């Protein structure tokens, strides 16, 4: 289930970068997005664990370089969020593999498989919610323009930091 989600996210990230650059006529750079996605899929198939982090960095650079292009408000955040989700899922799958190896063959009973499937389902659900919210806020932030003075921005930033720290504490408590 996780591997299919990684493949989906990598394909979305590569397609968004490729299409975004191709639409403005910079198809040569778009080919880099397709190449990064293809290399990530090969790394996933062959089990090259260190490469996805470098490929994620490549997607970050592609999205950042394309921000000034027309229609980048749609494809750059999509590319970035999909690549981040793929990277997170790849690392999650790696951690699961380490835990399963450490637990040994004795714990590979049906209960262990069911527990792993539940962990995967919960992680996918959380990631989908966070990615959806992040993508929606990114698109909304580019569409809505507000003029705020520095004091209001500082207060909003402080409230956001407090809210995020509370969410992180809540998630940490829930995962224990």
Phi, psi and omega in degrees: 000316180293319182297319177297322178293321177298314180300315179301313182295320179295317179296319178296316180297314179294319180293321179295315180294315181296312181294321180299317178284325181292325181298325181267006177091004179262055185295336179297321177285327177299328178297329178297320177299318178294321179294319177298317179296315179298318179294323178295319179294322176295317179297323178294317181293321184270351178080028177281104190284327185278339187291323181303328178294319177292322179292325174299318176299321177298319177293323176299315180295320177298315180294319180293322180291333183267002184300325182281350182284156176297145179067010178291341179299335178267306191279328182296312176296323178297315178300314183293315181293319179294319178293320177296318178296318179297317180297315179298315180294323178296317178293322177297316178297321177296317178295320177298319180296321179294317179294318180294322178292319181291329182287340177084174183286339183293329182268008180272033176284180183297326179295321179294321178293318179295321179294319177296318178297322178292318176300315179298316181297315180295320179294317178298320180295313178299316181295320179297319179295312182295317179295319178296316178296316180298317179293316178298317178294324178296313179294320179293321179297331178276338181270330183256129179239121179240145175256114180237146176278172187298321181298314179296319179296320178295318178296315178297320177297317178297316178297320179296319178296316177299316181295317179295319179295324177293319178296317179297316177298319179296316179293322178295318179294321181291326183280347179283000000 
